[in-house]
Amino acid sequence: MNLTELNRIATAMVAPGKGILAADESSGTIKKRFDAIGVDSTEANRRDYREMLFRSKEAISQYISGVILYDETIWQDAKDGTPLVKLIEQSGAIPGIKVDEGTQALPMCPGELVTVGLDKLAERLKKYYERGARFAKWRAVIHIGSGIPSMTAISVNAHALARYAALCQAAQIVPIVEPEVLMDGDHDIDRCYEVTQRVLNKTFQELRVQRVALEGMVLKPNMAISGKKCAKQASVEEVAEKTIRLLKACVPAAVPGIAFLSGGQSDEEATAHLNAMHKLGQLPWGLTFSYGRALQAAPQKAWSGRPENVAAGQAAFSHRARMNGLAAKGEWQSSLEQKAA
């Protein structure tokens, strides 16, 4: 393992003012997104849509540090025969790959899930590296509810995340470690804080046990935020303050950076929260975004599957990328959104 090189890539992934585009929706998820805009989820349409994003030269070269791909996408070529991976590299971003194989019910733990996909991961990582992937992503899903999460769910998911991270580093690939505490539910921000703290502490304990080099990874956590069904929604300032306090308590300074998931927040909420965190003074790690929906909802709608809308889709993507790039430096203002509208 060449840790200097892993650290160089991890640091580039969280470069100031740049973040990660999560374009790794599974076939099922992208079908839902396409259904919403009236587009058939065919392999050609999925390719055309992602090619539109990856050819948004201005957005990717200025505001996007890396792109997380789905297995189908990493092997696809653009219409002119250029591998999609190459389009990303040509724009100056780093290609990455989602490697988990989704979730299964966790035995003996009703309502809880465990992420699977470790079995042949070492061989898969070798092939992805050869294709150009330099980082990977694995997502663990933690539900908050009555009597959950159990310590069992937290432990098995943290263990799998650390196993995945160690396999990645052995393959010279930077692992994005994503333990997501879901914002579904009626819990308040303090319950989210408490659960996320337990999850992060257990995850870093497992990473150490499995000898993962913290300097060669990126953390992709949820923010401390109220559940969607909670009657009292925390303010932008409270989300920012509690999230930073939580991260400072749990994330070692050796980690080069943290890239938040948007997790069901609206485009603007995700941007405002990140921006507010950068107003809270110096941080021990790079702090940026790794958004899927919050970067893609607007371009998907503008594109709607029509070739003549490609420019409009790219403009919508560039706008969201720029807004989040500014937020990742604490320079975003809501008035910039109005101007674009």
PEPE-V294972 format. One record per pair of residues at least 24 apart in sequence whose C-alpha atoms are under 10 Angstrom apart, sorted by the first residue. I is the first residue (numbers start at 1). J is the second residue. If there is no record, write none. Layout:
i-><I;I>
j-><J;J>
//
This chain:
i-><1;1;1;1;1;1;1;2;2;2;2;2;2;3;3;3;3;3;3;3;3;4;4;5;5;5;5;6;6;6;6;6;6;6;6;6;6;6;7;7;7;7;7;7;7;7;7;8;8;8;8;9;9;9;9;9;9;9;9;9;9;9;10;10;10;10;10;10;10;10;10;10;10;10;10;10;10;10;11;11;11;11;11;11;11;11;11;11;12;12;12;12;12;12;12;13;13;13;13;13;13;13;13;13;13;13;13;13;13;13;13;13;13;14;14;14;14;14;14;14;14;14;14;14;14;14;14;14;15;15;15;15;15;15;15;15;15;16;16;16;16;16;16;16;16;16;17;17;17;17;17;17;17;17;17;17;17;17;17;17;17;17;17;17;17;18;18;18;18;18;18;18;18;18;18;18;18;18;18;18;18;18;18;18;18;18;19;19;19;19;19;19;19;19;19;19;19;19;19;19;19;19;19;19;19;19;20;20;20;20;20;20;20;20;20;20;20;20;20;20;20;20;20;20;20;20;20;21;21;21;21;21;21;21;21;21;21;21;21;21;21;21;21;21;21;21;21;21;21;22;22;22;22;22;22;22;22;22;22;22;22;22;22;22;22;22;22;23;23;23;23;23;23;23;23;23;23;23;23;23;23;23;23;23;24;24;24;24;24;24;24;24;24;24;24;24;24;24;24;25;25;25;25;25;25;25;25;26;26;26;26;26;26;26;27;27;27;33;33;33;33;33;34;34;34;34;36;36;36;37;37;37;37;37;37;37;38;38;38;39;39;39;39;39;40;41;43;43;43;44;44;44;45;45;46;46;46;46;47;47;47;47;47;47;47;48;48;48;48;48;48;48;49;49;49;49;49;49;49;49;49;50;50;50;51;51;51;51;51;51;51;51;51;52;52;52;52;52;52;52;52;52;52;53;53;53;53;53;53;53;53;53;53;53;54;54;54;54;54;54;54;54;54;54;54;55;55;55;55;55;55;55;56;56;56;56;56;56;56;56;56;56;57;57;57;57;57;57;57;58;58;58;58;58;58;59;59;59;59;59;59;59;59;59;59;59;60;60;60;60;60;60;60;60;60;60;61;61;61;61;61;61;62;62;62;62;62;62;62;63;63;63;63;63;63;63;63;63;63;64;64;64;64;64;64;64;64;64;64;64;64;65;65;65;65;65;65;66;66;66;66;66;66;66;66;67;67;67;67;67;67;67;67;67;68;68;68;68;68;68;68;68;68;68;68;68;68;68;69;69;69;69;69;69;69;69;70;70;70;70;70;70;71;71;71;71;73;74;74;74;74;74;75;75;83;85;85;85;86;86;89;94;94;94;94;95;95;95;95;95;95;95;95;96;96;96;96;96;96;96;96;96;96;96;96;97;97;97;97;97;97;97;97;97;97;97;97;97;98;98;98;98;98;98;98;98;99;99;99;99;99;99;99;99;99;99;100;100;100;100;100;100;100;101;101;102;102;102;102;103;103;103;106;106;106;106;107;107;108;108;109;109;109;109;109;109;110;110;111;111;111;111;111;111;111;112;112;112;112;112;112;112;112;112;112;112;113;113;113;113;113;113;113;113;113;114;114;114;114;114;114;114;114;114;114;114;114;115;115;115;115;115;115;115;115;116;116;116;116;117;117;118;118;118;118;118;121;121;121;122;122;122;122;122;122;123;123;124;125;125;125;125;125;125;125;126;126;126;126;126;127;128;128;129;129;129;129;133;133;133;134;134;134;134;134;134;135;135;135;135;135;135;135;135;135;135;136;136;136;136;136;136;136;136;136;136;136;137;137;137;137;137;137;137;137;137;137;137;137;138;138;138;138;138;138;138;138;138;139;139;139;139;139;139;139;140;140;140;140;140;141;141;141;141;141;142;142;142;142;142;142;142;142;143;143;143;143;143;143;143;144;144;144;144;144;144;144;144;144;144;144;144;145;145;145;145;146;146;148;149;149;149;149;151;151;151;153;154;154;154;154;154;154;154;154;154;155;155;155;155;155;155;156;156;156;157;157;157;157;158;158;158;158;158;158;158;158;158;159;159;159;159;159;159;159;159;160;160;160;161;161;161;161;162;162;162;162;162;162;162;162;162;162;163;163;163;163;163;163;164;164;164;165;165;165;165;165;165;165;165;166;166;166;166;166;166;167;167;168;168;168;169;169;169;169;170;172;173;173;174;174;174;174;174;175;175;175;175;175;175;175;176;176;176;176;176;176;176;176;176;177;177;177;177;177;177;177;177;177;177;178;178;178;178;178;178;178;178;178;179;179;179;179;179;179;180;180;180;180;180;180;180;181;181;181;181;181;181;182;182;182;182;182;182;182;183;183;183;183;183;183;183;183;183;183;183;183;184;184;184;184;184;184;184;185;185;185;185;185;186;186;186;186;186;186;186;186;187;187;187;187;187;187;187;187;187;188;188;188;188;188;188;188;188;188;188;188;189;189;189;189;189;189;189;189;189;189;189;189;189;190;190;190;190;190;191;191;191;191;192;192;192;192;192;192;192;193;193;193;193;193;193;193;193;193;193;193;194;194;195;196;196;196;196;196;196;196;196;197;197;197;197;197;197;198;199;200;200;200;200;200;201;201;201;202;203;203;204;204;204;213;213;214;214;214;214;214;214;214;215;215;215;215;215;215;216;216;216;216;217;217;217;217;217;218;218;218;218;218;218;218;219;219;219;219;219;219;219;219;219;220;220;220;220;220;220;220;220;220;220;221;221;221;221;221;221;221;221;222;222;222;222;222;223;223;223;223;223;223;223;223;225;225;228;228;235;236;236;236;236;236;236;236;236;237;237;237;237;237;237;237;238;238;238;239;239;239;239;240;240;240;240;240;240;240;240;240;241;241;241;241;241;242;243;243;243;244;244;244;244;244;247;247;247;248;248;248;251;251;252;252;253;253;253;253;254;254;255;255;255;256;256;256;256;257;257;257;257;257;257;258;258;258;258;258;258;259;259;259;259;259;259;259;260;260;260;260;260;261;261;261;261;261;261;261;262;262;262;262;262;262;262;263;263;263;263;264;264;264;264;265;265;266;266;266;266;267;267;267;267;267;267;267;267;267;267;267;268;268;268;268;268;268;268;269;270;270;270;270;271;271;271;271;271;271;271;271;271;271;271;271;271;272;272;272;272;272;272;272;272;273;273;273;274;274;274;274;274;274;274;274;275;275;275;275;275;275;275;275;275;275;275;276;276;276;276;276;276;277;277;277;277;278;278;278;278;278;279;279;279;279;280;281;286;286;287;287;287;288;288;288;288;288;289;289;289;289;289;290;291;291;294;294;294;295;295;295;295;295;295;296;296;316>
j-><168;169;170;171;172;173;213;169;170;171;172;173;216;169;170;172;174;213;214;215;216;215;216;172;173;174;216;134;135;169;172;173;174;175;213;215;216;217;174;213;214;215;216;217;218;255;256;174;215;216;256;65;66;94;134;135;173;174;216;217;218;256;134;135;173;174;175;176;215;216;217;218;219;255;256;257;258;286;65;215;216;217;218;255;256;257;285;286;65;66;93;94;256;257;286;64;65;66;67;93;94;135;174;217;218;256;257;258;259;286;288;289;290;64;65;66;218;256;257;258;259;285;286;287;288;289;290;328;63;64;65;256;257;286;287;288;328;63;65;286;287;288;325;326;328;329;62;63;64;65;286;287;288;289;321;322;323;324;325;326;327;328;329;330;331;59;60;61;62;63;64;65;66;93;287;288;289;290;321;322;324;325;326;327;328;329;60;62;63;64;65;66;67;93;258;259;260;287;288;289;290;291;321;324;325;328;60;63;64;65;66;67;68;93;94;95;96;259;260;261;288;289;290;291;292;295;321;53;54;60;63;64;65;66;67;68;69;93;95;96;289;290;291;292;293;294;295;296;321;66;67;68;69;70;96;97;98;137;261;289;290;291;292;293;294;295;296;50;53;54;67;68;69;70;73;96;97;98;290;291;292;293;295;296;50;67;68;69;70;71;72;73;74;96;97;98;99;137;292;68;69;70;71;73;98;292;293;69;70;71;72;98;101;102;70;71;72;293;296;297;300;301;300;301;304;305;300;301;304;297;300;301;302;303;304;305;301;304;305;300;303;304;305;306;305;305;72;73;76;76;78;79;305;306;72;73;76;305;72;73;76;77;78;79;84;77;78;79;305;306;307;310;299;300;303;304;305;306;307;310;313;78;84;300;76;77;78;79;83;84;87;88;310;78;299;303;307;309;310;311;313;314;317;87;88;296;299;300;310;313;314;315;317;318;78;84;85;86;87;88;89;90;91;93;314;84;87;88;90;91;310;314;87;88;91;310;311;313;314;315;317;318;87;88;90;91;92;314;318;91;314;315;318;321;322;91;314;315;316;317;318;319;320;321;322;325;88;89;90;91;92;93;317;318;321;322;88;89;90;91;92;93;91;92;93;318;321;322;325;93;318;320;321;322;323;324;325;326;328;88;91;92;93;94;289;290;318;321;322;324;325;91;92;93;94;95;290;92;93;94;95;96;134;135;290;93;94;95;96;97;133;135;136;290;94;95;96;97;98;99;133;135;136;137;176;290;291;292;95;96;97;98;99;133;136;137;96;97;98;99;100;137;97;98;99;128;97;98;128;131;132;133;128;131;131;131;132;133;131;132;132;132;133;134;135;128;129;131;132;133;134;135;136;128;129;132;133;134;135;136;137;173;174;175;176;125;128;129;132;133;134;135;136;137;138;173;175;176;133;135;136;137;138;139;175;176;124;125;128;136;137;138;139;164;168;175;136;137;138;139;140;161;164;138;139;138;139;140;141;139;140;141;152;153;156;157;152;153;152;153;148;149;150;151;152;153;148;150;142;143;144;145;146;148;149;141;142;143;144;145;148;149;150;152;153;154;140;141;142;143;149;153;154;156;157;139;140;141;142;152;153;154;155;156;157;158;160;139;140;141;156;157;158;160;161;140;157;160;161;160;164;160;161;163;164;167;164;167;168;164;166;167;168;170;171;167;171;171;167;168;169;170;171;172;173;168;170;171;172;173;171;171;173;168;171;172;173;172;173;174;168;171;172;173;174;175;168;169;171;172;173;174;175;176;217;218;164;165;168;169;173;174;175;176;177;217;218;161;164;165;168;174;175;176;177;178;218;219;220;162;164;165;175;176;177;178;179;220;176;177;178;179;180;220;221;177;178;179;180;181;178;179;180;181;182;179;180;181;182;183;195;196;199;180;181;182;183;184;185;195;181;182;183;184;185;186;187;191;192;195;196;227;184;185;186;187;185;187;195;181;195;198;199;198;199;202;199;179;195;196;198;199;200;201;202;203;198;199;202;203;205;206;202;203;206;199;202;203;206;199;200;201;202;203;204;205;206;207;202;203;204;205;206;207;209;210;203;206;207;203;204;206;207;203;204;205;206;207;208;209;210;211;212;206;207;209;210;211;212;207;210;212;207;210;211;212;213;214;216;217;207;210;211;212;213;217;210;212;212;216;217;212;213;216;217;212;216;216;217;213;215;216;217;218;212;214;216;217;218;219;220;216;217;218;219;220;221;257;258;259;203;204;207;217;218;219;220;221;258;259;203;218;219;220;221;222;259;260;261;203;219;220;221;222;261;220;221;222;223;260;261;263;221;222;223;224;225;263;222;223;225;227;228;263;264;222;223;224;225;226;227;228;229;230;263;264;265;226;227;228;229;230;263;264;226;227;228;229;230;226;227;228;229;230;231;232;233;225;226;227;228;229;230;231;232;233;224;225;226;227;228;229;230;231;232;233;234;223;224;225;226;227;230;232;233;234;238;239;242;243;224;225;226;234;242;224;225;226;227;222;223;224;225;226;227;243;222;223;224;225;226;239;242;243;245;246;247;224;246;224;221;222;223;224;243;246;247;250;224;246;247;249;250;251;250;250;246;247;249;250;251;249;250;251;250;250;251;250;251;252;254;255;251;252;253;254;255;256;257;252;253;254;255;256;257;254;255;256;257;254;255;256;257;258;255;256;257;258;259;285;286;251;255;256;257;258;259;260;261;287;257;258;259;260;261;262;288;289;290;291;247;258;259;260;261;262;263;290;259;260;261;262;263;247;260;261;262;263;270;273;274;265;273;264;265;273;269;270;272;273;274;275;276;277;272;273;275;276;277;279;280;273;276;277;273;274;276;277;272;273;274;275;276;277;278;279;280;273;276;277;279;280;277;273;274;277;277;278;280;283;287;283;284;285;283;284;285;284;285;284;285;283;284;285;286;284;285;284;285;286;284;285;286;287;283;284;285;286;287;288;285;286;287;288;289;290;286;287;288;289;290;291;328;287;288;289;290;291;288;289;290;291;292;293;294;289;290;291;292;293;294;295;291;292;293;294;291;292;293;294;293;294;293;294;295;297;291;292;293;294;295;296;297;298;320;323;324;294;295;320;323;324;334;337;294;294;295;324;327;295;320;321;323;324;325;326;327;328;330;332;333;334;323;324;327;328;330;332;333;334;327;328;330;324;325;326;327;328;329;330;332;323;324;325;326;327;328;329;330;331;332;333;327;328;329;330;331;332;327;328;329;330;327;328;329;330;331;327;329;330;331;330;330;328;329;327;328;329;324;325;327;328;329;321;324;325;327;328;324;321;324;320;321;324;319;320;321;322;323;324;320;321;340>
//
